[in-house]
Amino acid sequence: MKFLSFKPRTEAEKAQRQTLKELKRVAKMQRKDAAKEHKAQQALIKQEQKEAKRQEQEARKSQRKAVKVAKKASKTRLRVAQKTEKERARRLRQQLRRARLQSTVVVPPFAKSTGCYVCGKKFGHTLHRRRHHCRQCRESCCLQCMSQTRRLIPQFGLKKPQKVCVVCETLVFPEQPREPVEAVEALATSRPPVLRRPHSAPLPPPTDGGGVTVSMPSTRRGRTRSTKSKNGSLWTLPIRPLLKKKKSAEQRRNRNMDLYLQLEKQALFGGQSIELQPQVIVPPAP
């Protein structure tokens, strides 16, 4: 085995080796310092993040606390407002109860009848057949039987003008006191004339020996032919189909009577047939 032999080093090599060692030591120290500085920076960043997180938590906590205080304050205000409203309503009820006890006027309820109190017609869904109530007599009336003039009714505590029926308008609120007969006549003349169908006849006025006779306006129309206008009558119905239907009914009745007579004659005269002449209906004289 051959032993290793070391060559003697020169001064230059020794100096170079010493320089390398020194450089390595300096590099190592620099690396240590850089690591320390990096560690310090990381610790500082971590501390800053922790501080920011703490501040954010404190801000959220303060915000939640402020919201809670605001909700509590709003609930308190709402509770106070509700309490004030209840107190005001209670005082109003007490005042109304006190006024009701002090006043002796008792307002009667409205009548819930199915027909008009004045004309007697049934109520419906149309505008002129709807139910209205007279504030004076408290009866149910239709729109046609309500007065167009509103009247004050202080005995029931109504300070504003109220709607009344034509009966109360004529009997209770006249400009001058009238007798009952004059009031009924004024009521009859104030109401519009009743529109009748052309083929219907007016009813005769009721007469009674011991009662009061009221003159009603005649509603019979003449046979004069009037020109057509835009504002026609309410009963503008075709009359010819009605007359034709009436004429056909009369002819059918006459044919039945002729058939019955023929059957009776056949039974009497032993089956001898009798020829029937067609019957002609003579129209009534105008």
C-alpha positions as CSV (number, residue, x, y, z in Angstrom):
1,M,0.0,0.0,0.0
2,K,1.4,3.2,-1.0
3,F,1.3,6.0,1.5
4,L,-0.1,9.4,0.4
5,S,2.4,12.0,0.2
6,F,1.5,15.7,0.8
7,K,3.2,18.4,-1.0
8,P,4.3,21.3,1.0
9,R,2.0,24.4,0.4
10,T,3.3,27.7,-0.5
11,E,2.6,30.9,1.2
12,A,0.3,32.0,-1.6
13,E,-1.8,28.9,-1.3
14,K,-2.1,29.3,2.4
15,A,-3.1,32.9,2.0
16,Q,-5.7,31.9,-0.6
17,R,-7.1,29.2,1.6
18,Q,-7.3,31.6,4.5
19,T,-9.2,34.1,2.3
20,L,-11.7,31.4,1.2
21,K,-12.4,30.5,4.8
22,E,-12.9,34.2,5.6
23,L,-15.3,34.6,2.7
24,K,-17.2,31.5,3.7
25,R,-17.5,32.8,7.3
26,V,-18.7,36.2,6.0
27,A,-21.3,34.5,3.7
28,K,-22.5,32.4,6.6
29,M,-22.9,35.5,8.8
30,Q,-24.7,37.3,6.0
31,R,-27.1,34.3,5.6
32,K,-27.7,34.3,9.3
33,D,-28.5,38.0,9.3
34,A,-30.8,37.7,6.3
35,A,-32.6,34.8,8.0
36,K,-33.0,36.9,11.2
37,E,-34.2,39.9,9.2
38,H,-36.7,37.7,7.3
39,K,-38.0,36.2,10.5
40,A,-38.4,39.6,12.0
41,Q,-40.3,40.8,8.9
42,Q,-42.6,37.7,9.1
43,A,-43.2,38.3,12.8
44,L,-44.1,42.0,12.1
45,I,-46.5,41.0,9.2
46,K,-48.1,38.4,11.4
47,Q,-48.5,40.9,14.2
48,E,-50.0,43.5,11.8
49,Q,-52.5,40.9,10.5
50,K,-53.4,40.0,14.1
51,E,-53.9,43.6,15.0
52,A,-56.1,44.2,11.9
53,K,-58.2,41.2,12.7
54,R,-58.6,42.4,16.2
55,Q,-59.7,45.8,15.0
56,E,-62.1,44.2,12.6
57,Q,-63.6,42.1,15.4
58,E,-63.9,45.2,17.6
59,A,-65.6,47.1,14.8
60,R,-68.1,44.2,14.2
61,K,-68.7,44.0,17.9
62,S,-69.3,47.7,18.2
63,Q,-71.6,47.6,15.1
64,R,-73.6,44.7,16.6
65,K,-73.9,46.7,19.8
66,A,-75.0,49.8,18.0
67,V,-77.6,47.8,16.0
68,K,-78.9,46.2,19.2
69,V,-79.1,49.6,20.9
70,A,-80.9,51.0,17.8
71,K,-83.4,48.1,17.8
72,K,-84.0,48.5,21.4
73,A,-84.6,52.2,21.0
74,S,-86.9,51.6,18.0
75,K,-88.8,49.0,20.0
76,T,-89.1,51.5,22.9
77,R,-90.4,54.2,20.6
78,L,-92.8,51.8,19.0
79,R,-94.0,50.6,22.4
80,V,-94.4,54.2,23.5
81,A,-96.3,55.1,20.3
82,Q,-98.6,52.1,20.7
83,K,-99.2,52.9,24.3
84,T,-100.0,56.5,23.3
85,E,-102.4,55.4,20.6
86,K,-104.1,53.0,23.0
87,E,-104.4,55.8,25.5
88,R,-105.9,58.1,22.9
89,A,-108.4,55.5,21.7
90,R,-109.3,54.7,25.3
91,R,-109.9,58.4,26.0
92,L,-112.0,58.7,22.8
93,R,-114.1,55.7,23.8
94,Q,-114.6,57.3,27.2
95,Q,-115.7,60.6,25.7
96,L,-118.1,58.8,23.3
97,R,-119.5,56.7,26.2
98,R,-119.9,59.8,28.3
99,A,-121.6,61.7,25.5
100,R,-123.8,58.7,24.8
101,L,-124.8,58.6,28.4
102,Q,-125.5,62.3,28.6
103,S,-127.5,62.4,25.4
104,T,-131.0,61.0,25.4
105,V,-131.4,60.6,21.6
106,V,-131.4,57.0,20.5
107,V,-130.9,56.7,16.7
108,P,-133.1,53.9,15.3
109,P,-131.5,51.3,13.0
110,F,-132.0,51.2,9.3
111,A,-134.8,49.0,7.9
112,K,-133.6,46.0,5.9
113,S,-136.6,45.5,3.7
114,T,-136.5,43.7,0.3
115,G,-138.5,46.3,-1.5
116,C,-138.8,50.1,-1.8
117,Y,-140.8,51.7,1.0
118,V,-142.3,54.3,-1.4
119,C,-142.9,52.5,-4.7
120,G,-142.8,48.9,-3.4
121,K,-140.5,47.6,-6.2
122,K,-137.9,45.0,-5.4
123,F,-134.3,45.9,-5.0
124,G,-131.8,44.7,-7.6
125,H,-128.2,45.1,-8.9
126,T,-128.9,47.9,-11.3
127,L,-128.1,51.5,-10.3
128,H,-131.6,52.8,-10.0
129,R,-132.8,49.6,-8.1
130,R,-130.1,49.6,-5.4
131,R,-131.0,50.0,-1.7
132,H,-130.7,53.4,-0.1
133,H,-131.7,54.5,3.3
134,C,-133.6,57.7,4.3
135,R,-131.8,59.3,7.3
136,Q,-135.1,60.7,8.5
137,C,-137.5,57.8,8.5
138,R,-134.7,55.1,8.4
139,E,-136.6,53.2,5.7
140,S,-135.1,51.5,2.6
141,C,-135.8,53.3,-0.7
142,C,-134.6,53.1,-4.3
143,L,-132.7,55.8,-6.1
144,Q,-135.8,57.1,-7.9
145,C,-137.7,57.6,-4.6
146,M,-134.8,59.5,-2.9
147,S,-135.0,63.3,-2.9
148,Q,-132.3,65.2,-4.8
149,T,-132.2,67.8,-1.9
150,R,-130.2,66.9,1.2
151,R,-131.6,68.0,4.6
152,L,-130.3,68.6,8.1
153,I,-131.4,66.1,10.7
154,P,-130.3,67.6,14.0
155,Q,-132.6,65.3,16.2
156,F,-130.3,62.3,15.4
157,G,-127.1,64.3,15.9
158,L,-126.4,64.6,12.1
159,K,-124.9,68.0,11.6
160,K,-124.3,67.7,7.9
161,P,-127.0,67.6,5.2
162,Q,-128.3,64.0,4.7
163,K,-130.2,62.3,2.0
164,V,-134.0,61.8,2.6
165,C,-136.8,60.1,0.7
166,V,-139.5,62.0,-1.3
167,V,-142.1,61.2,1.4
168,C,-140.0,62.9,4.1
169,E,-139.1,65.7,1.7
170,T,-142.8,66.4,1.2
171,L,-144.2,65.8,4.6
172,V,-141.4,66.6,7.0
173,F,-139.4,69.3,5.2
174,P,-141.9,71.5,3.4
175,E,-141.3,75.1,2.8
176,Q,-144.8,75.8,4.2
177,P,-147.0,73.6,6.3
178,R,-149.5,71.6,4.2
179,E,-152.4,69.4,4.7
180,P,-151.9,65.7,4.1
181,V,-154.0,65.7,1.0
182,E,-152.0,68.6,-0.5
183,A,-148.8,66.8,0.5
184,V,-149.8,63.6,-1.3
185,E,-150.9,65.6,-4.4
186,A,-147.5,67.4,-4.4
187,L,-145.8,64.0,-4.1
188,A,-147.8,62.6,-7.0
189,T,-147.1,65.5,-9.2
190,S,-143.4,65.7,-8.3
191,R,-142.7,62.1,-9.3
192,P,-142.0,61.4,-13.0
193,P,-144.8,59.7,-15.0
194,V,-144.6,55.9,-15.1
195,L,-143.7,54.6,-18.6
196,R,-146.1,51.9,-19.8
197,R,-145.9,49.6,-22.7
198,P,-148.0,50.8,-25.7
199,H,-150.2,47.6,-25.7
200,S,-151.0,47.9,-21.9
201,A,-153.9,50.0,-20.6
202,P,-153.6,52.3,-17.5
203,L,-155.2,51.2,-14.3
204,P,-158.3,53.2,-13.1
205,P,-157.6,55.4,-10.1
206,P,-158.8,53.9,-6.8
207,T,-162.0,55.5,-5.4
208,D,-163.5,55.1,-2.0
209,G,-166.6,56.7,-0.6
210,G,-165.2,57.4,2.8
211,G,-161.6,58.0,1.9
212,V,-159.7,60.8,0.1
213,T,-159.6,60.8,-3.7
214,V,-156.2,61.8,-5.1
215,S,-156.1,63.0,-8.7
216,M,-153.2,61.2,-10.5
217,P,-151.8,62.4,-13.8
218,S,-153.1,60.5,-16.8
219,T,-150.5,58.3,-18.5
220,R,-152.6,57.3,-21.6
221,R,-151.0,58.3,-24.8
222,G,-152.8,59.3,-27.9
223,R,-152.7,57.4,-31.2
224,T,-151.1,60.4,-33.0
225,R,-148.0,59.3,-34.9
226,S,-144.9,61.1,-33.6
227,T,-141.6,61.6,-35.5
228,K,-138.6,59.5,-34.4
229,S,-136.1,61.3,-32.3
230,K,-132.7,60.3,-30.9
231,N,-134.0,60.3,-27.3
232,G,-136.7,57.6,-27.8
233,S,-138.9,56.1,-25.2
234,L,-137.8,53.4,-22.8
235,W,-140.4,50.9,-24.1
236,T,-139.4,51.1,-27.8
237,L,-140.4,47.6,-28.5
238,P,-141.7,46.0,-31.8
239,I,-145.5,45.8,-31.6
240,R,-146.1,43.9,-34.9
241,P,-144.7,40.5,-33.6
242,L,-146.9,40.8,-30.4
243,L,-150.0,41.5,-32.5
244,K,-149.2,38.6,-34.8
245,K,-148.7,36.3,-31.9
246,K,-152.1,37.3,-30.4
247,K,-153.8,36.8,-33.8
248,S,-152.3,33.3,-34.2
249,A,-153.5,32.4,-30.7
250,E,-157.0,33.5,-31.6
251,Q,-157.0,31.5,-34.8
252,R,-155.8,28.4,-33.0
253,R,-158.6,28.8,-30.4
254,N,-161.2,29.2,-33.2
255,R,-160.0,26.1,-35.0
256,N,-160.3,24.0,-31.8
257,M,-163.8,25.2,-31.3
258,D,-164.8,24.4,-34.9
259,L,-163.3,20.9,-34.5
260,Y,-165.3,20.3,-31.3
261,L,-168.5,21.5,-33.1
262,Q,-167.8,19.2,-36.0
263,L,-167.3,16.2,-33.8
264,E,-170.5,16.9,-31.9
265,K,-172.5,17.3,-35.2
266,Q,-171.0,14.0,-36.5
267,A,-172.2,12.3,-33.4
268,L,-175.7,13.8,-33.7
269,F,-176.3,13.3,-37.5
270,G,-174.7,9.9,-37.8
271,G,-171.3,10.6,-39.2
272,Q,-172.4,13.2,-41.8
273,S,-169.5,15.4,-42.5
274,I,-170.0,19.1,-42.5
275,E,-167.7,21.3,-44.5
276,L,-166.3,24.2,-42.5
277,Q,-165.6,27.5,-43.9
278,P,-162.4,29.3,-42.9
279,Q,-163.2,32.0,-40.3
280,V,-162.0,35.5,-41.0
281,I,-161.2,37.7,-38.0
282,V,-162.4,41.2,-38.4
283,P,-160.0,43.7,-36.8
284,P,-161.5,46.1,-34.2
285,A,-162.6,49.5,-35.4
286,P,-160.2,52.2,-34.5
